[in-house]
Amino acid sequence: MQKLLNITLNDLRVIFRDRGIWINLVLVPAALVFIIGLANGGFVTETTPRLRVDVIDYDGSALATQFLADLRAANDTLVLCPLDNDAEDFCRLRAGASERTLDEDLARQRLINRDALALLIIPQGFEANMQAGTPASIIYRSDEEANAPSLIQQAVQAVVQRTGGALVAERVGLDVADSLEILQFSDTADRDDFGQQIFTRAQALWAENLVTVNFTLNDAIERQLSPRQQGFGQSTAGMGSMYVMFTVFGALVVLIDERKQWTLQRLVMMPVARWQLLGGKMLSRFIMGMIQYAVAFAVGAFMGVNFGRDPLAIVALMVSFTLCITALAFLLATFMRSSEQASSVSLLFILTLAPLGGAWWPLDIVPEWMRTLGHISPIAWVMDGFRALLYFNGDLSTVVTPLLVLLGAGAVFFALAVRRFRYE
């Protein structure tokens, strides 16, 4: 065991003798953790965005006005343009801001330019058709590539349902009143007033929240849901895991060079068992991988990432992933014939397995088949574990599956590497 440790310490001394190691070990990973964290929304404010909806009201009736008021109430993030435009011209109407009018050509162009996310057109005769019980339509258009129109459409559909339901209640109420002999209206105005009361009451009932849900978030959960946790949690775990691969896969080139320079052959001639020689080489790369994880997670801690309630589970994931990647690196080294080939293959593996496994972005945003395919990468399994701990308050029992997969894969890679490894 002492000989194994001596080989490990000697390799570490050689690695740290190069002062440039600190650039790749600390500066570049720290910068990427920060940049990718920003790209994933690490510093995004938690304010609710306001959504522009262009409105063209050809009817101008009381019912149309009420419809728009209900739409604002259904989603208070909607800004109806040009009706709700302000002095800062939030609606981006520019020259037409003071006119408070829109035409369809301009509205369509605004959709294309994404100055507005949706367009709502209330046709002439809307109120008359609704009150007469004849079909009435509202034209809704949206930019399908934007990420907000679905919210707007849901609000529009809710108001349409509420308005339609209130009008149905009014008509049914009037029909019932007309059928009762004891209830007589003095004139048409009296009957219309009665119908309006039913309509108003029905709308009030639609607006009531008959079921309410009260919930509270403690400080720990709020931190886990914060943009900083989401953004920098992803970049800390993802970039940390990717740079563990960069650090450990450096062994491919080193082993090829040592074989060419007869360093390995001279070590074999010494009174050192081959398992001690290979074990010492692997242990030095494992330690470098763990140092790389420590650097990445130190940057994450500085950025305010909450690493959950089970630090032992975090360390277990780091150890299992680094062991797996170390074994994979030494297995790949048995297939390499030159340092150029080793450098190219290691770069190809890293830049394929890292994004495929979710190091650059969460796998939640990709299709199901991509998530399944992504799990051929060890990074996908370690990221599953980190996400469970960082975002869902998991513990060691939560990450048993990723741990077993990584350790099992590492054992297979190690067995194949030992079988194929040649010292000459």
N, C-alpha and C positions, 0 to 999 in steps of 0.2 A: 504493500500500500504506500510505503514511503517513496518508493521509486515512481509510482504513478503520480504522486503529488509533486515530486521533483520535476517530472516532465511537464506537468501542468504549470507550475510556477515559472519554469524556464520559458514556456511558450508565452505566458502573460508578460514576462519581462521583455521579450522580443516585440510583442505587439505594442506595448506602451513606450518602447524606446522611440517609436516614430511619433513625433509631436503632432503630426497631421491627423492622428487617430481621433483627437479631441474634436476636430471639425465634424467628422462623420458620426462620432459617438454622441456628441452633445449639441453642437450648434445647428446642424441641418435637421435632426429630428425635432428639436425644440421649435425651430421656425416652421416646420411642416405641421406640427400639432397646433400651433397658433393659427396658421393660414387656413388649414382645413377646418378648424373650429369656427373661424369667421365665416367660411363658405357655407357651413352647416347651420348658420344662424346663431352663433355663440353670443353675439352682442346685440341681437335683435331686441327691440323694445317690446314690452308685453301689451302695448296698446292695441285696441281693436281697429283694424283698417276701415276707412270709410269707402263705400262702394258707389260709384257714379252710375246712375240709371237715367237715361234720356227719356223724357215723357212728351208725347204729342197728344194733346187733348182736343179732339175735334168736336166733342160733344159740349163741354163746358157746363154740364148740368150739375145739380146738387148731388146726384148719385155718383157722378164721376169724381167730384171733389171729395165726397165721403170715401170713395174707393181709394183714392190716393192717400187720404189721411189714415185709413186703416192699414195701407201698405207701409207707411212710415212706422206705425205702431207695431206691425208684425216683425219688423227688423229695423232697429234704430240706427244701424250702420249705413242704411241706404240714404243717398243724397239724390233727390229727384231733380234733374236738370231740365230746364233752367229755373224751375220754381224755387228751389232751395239754394240757388247760387249766392255766394257771399261777396264781400268787398275784395277778397283776395282771389276771386275767380277760381274757386275750387273746381267748378265744373269745366274749366278750361274752354270756355266759350270764346275767349279772346274778344274780337271786335263785336261779337253778338251778345256779349255779357249783359249789356244794359237793356237790350231789347226784350229779354226773357221769352224769346220765341225760337222755335226750331222748325226746320222743314225736313222732310224725309230724306232728301239727298244728302243734306249736311249730317243728319243722324247716322245714315249708313256709312258715310266716310269716317265719322267719329268712331264707329265700331271697328272699322278696318285699322284705324290709327291707334285703337285702344285708349282713346280719350274717354270712352264710356264702356262699361262692361255689358250693358244690355239696353234695349230699346223697347219701350212700351207705347203702343198706339191705341187710344180709346176712340173708336169710330163715332161719327155723328149718328144720333138716334139711339145711343147706348141706353140711356135712361128710359126712353119711350118703349123700346123693345123689351127691356127687363120688366117694366111694370105691366106690359100687355101680355107677358108670358110667352113671347115669341123669342126664338134663338137670338142671342146677342154674343158677339165675339170681341175679344181683345187680342190684338196682335202683339206677340212677344218675340223678339229676336235677341240673339246673344252671340258673343264671340266664343265659339266652342273651345278654342285653345286656351282661354283664360281659366284661372283656377277658382273664380268666384261666381260665375253665372248660376251654378246649381243652387247656391244659397239664395240668390235673387229669385230664381224660378220657384223655389219652395215657398218663399214669402208671397209671391203673386198667386200661386195655387191656393194657399191658405186663405187669402183675402177673397178670391173668387168663390171658394167654398162657403165662406162666411156670408158674403153678400147674397149668393144664390140661396142659401139656406134661410136667410132672413126674409127674402122675397117669397119663397115657398110658404113660410109660416104666415106671412101677410095674406097671401091668396087663400090659404086654407082657412085662416081665421075669418076672412070676409065671407067665404062660402058658408061656413058654419053659421055666422051671424045672419046671413040672408035666409037661411033655412029655418030660423027660429022665429015663430010668429010673435013671441013676446018681446023680441028685440027689433025695434023699428028705428030707422034713421030719419031725421027731420028733413034732410036734403042730401045732395051728392057731396057737398063739402063736409057734412058731418060723417058720412061714410068714409071719405078719404082720410079724415082726421083719425078715425078709429083704426083704419089700416096702417096709418103712419105710426100710431102708438104700438101696434103689434110688431111692425118692422123694427122700430127703435128698441123695443124690449128684446126681440130675438137677437139683434146685434149685440146687445149688452150681455145676453146669456152666452153667446159665442165667445165674447171677449173674456169671460170669467175663467180663471184657472181653477177648475173643479178639483184637480189633484195637484198638490204641491210636494216637492221633494226638498227637504232640508239636509244639507251636508256641510261638513267642515273639513278643511285641509290643515293638518298639522305642519309644522315648519319643515320636517323631513320630507314629506310628500310634495310640498310646494317647491322645495329645492330640486327634487327629482323631476318635476314637470317644467322647470324653468328653461328658457331658451339656452342659457349658459350651460346647464347640465346636458341638454340634448346635443348642443353643438360641440362643446369641448369634451363631453363624455365619449362621443363617437370618435373624435379625432385622437384623443389620448389612447384609447384602446386600439383603434385601427392603425394609426401611424406607429404606435409602439410595437405592435405585432409585425407590421411590415418591416420596420427597421431591425427587429430581431432577426428576421430572415436575411436582410442585407449583412448584418454583422456575422451571423453564423455561417452563411454561405460563402464568406470569405475564405473558409477552410478549403474550398475546392481548389482555388488557385494556389494556396499555400502548400497543400499536399503534393500537387503536381510539381511545383518548384523544388520542394524538398526531395522528391524522388529524382528529379533531374540532376540536382546538386549532390546526390548520394548522401544526403543527411539521414534519410530514413534507413538506408542500407547500413550506415555506420552505427546507428542506434541499435539495429537488429543484431549486430556483431557484439554488442555489449551485453553484460549479464542482466538483461532486462527481458522479462516475459513479453510475448507479443501482445497479450491482452492488456498488460500494463502500459505498453507503448500506445496502443490504440485508445485505451481508456483515458490516458493522460491528455492526448490530443483532443478527444471529445469533451473532456471535462473543462479544458481551457475555453473552448468555444461555448460551452453551456454557461460558464461564468460570464463571458462577454455578453451573451444574450440576456442574462438576468440583469447585468449592469445597464444594458440598453433599455429594458423595461423600467428599471428604477428611474432613469433619466426622464423617460416619457411621462411616467406617472407623477414624478416630481413637478414637471411643468403643468400637468393637469391639476394637481393640488394647488399650485400657485394661481391658476386661473379660476379656482373656486369649485372644482368638480367634487361632488359628493360620491365617495366610493362605496357607499352602502354600509351595512351593519356587520359584515363578516369579512374582516381583512384576511383571515386564514383561507377563505375560498378564493379571494383575489390572488394570493400567493400560489395556491394550488393550481390555478389556471395558468399562471405565468410559468411555473415549473413544468407542467405537463406539455404545454405548447413548445417551450424551449427544448425540452427533451425530444419531442417529436421532430422538430425542425433540425436539431443537431444530428439525429439518426438519419434523416432524409439527406442532409448535406453529405454525410460520409458515404451513404449509399450511392449518390450521384457521382461522387469522386471516383468510384470504382469504374465508371464508364468513360471518364475523361482521359484524353491522350495528350492534351497540350493546355497550357495556361490560357491561351486565347479561347479555346473551345470551352474551358471551364468558366471563364468570365462571361461569355455569351450565353451559355446555358443557364447559369445562375441568374443573370439579369432577366432572361426570358421567363424562368419559373416565377421569379418574384413579381414581375409586372403582369403576369397572368393570374397567379393565385391570389394576389392582394385585392385587386378590384373585384374579381370573381367571388371572393369570400366575404366581401363587405367591409374591407378596410378603408375604402375611400368614401363610401356612402352606405347607409343602412340597407340591408336586403329587403326591408319592408316596402321599399318603393319600386321594386322590380317585379315582373310577372312571376307567377307560381313556379313555372318550369325553370326560370332562372334561379330561383331560390333553391330548388332541388339540385340543379346542376352545380350551383355554387358550393354545395357541401362536399364536393370532391376536394375542396381546398381545406387544409387544416385551419386556415384563418376563419372560415365560416363557423367552425365548431367553437373556437375560442371566443369569437365575437358573440355567439349565442350565449355563452356563459357570462361574459362581461355585461351584456345587455340585461340579463336576468338580475345581476347583482347591482348594477348602477341605476337601472330604471324601474325595477319591479321589486326592490327590497328583498331579493333572494338571499339564500344562505348556502352553505356547503351542500346540503341535500338537494338543492335546486339545480346544481351544476354537475351532478353525478354523471349524466349521460355524456356531456362534452369531455369530462375528465377521462372516462373510460375509453371513448373513441380516440382521443389524442394519445393516451398511454398505450392503447392497443396498436394503433398505427405506428407509434414510435418503436414498440417491441418488434413488429414485423420488419420495419426499416432497418433496425439494428441487427437483427438476425441475418438479413440478406447482406448487409454491409460487411459483417464479420466473415460470412461465407465467401464473399467475392474479393475481399481486400487483399491486395498484393503489395508487399513491401519492396520488391525489387522493380 
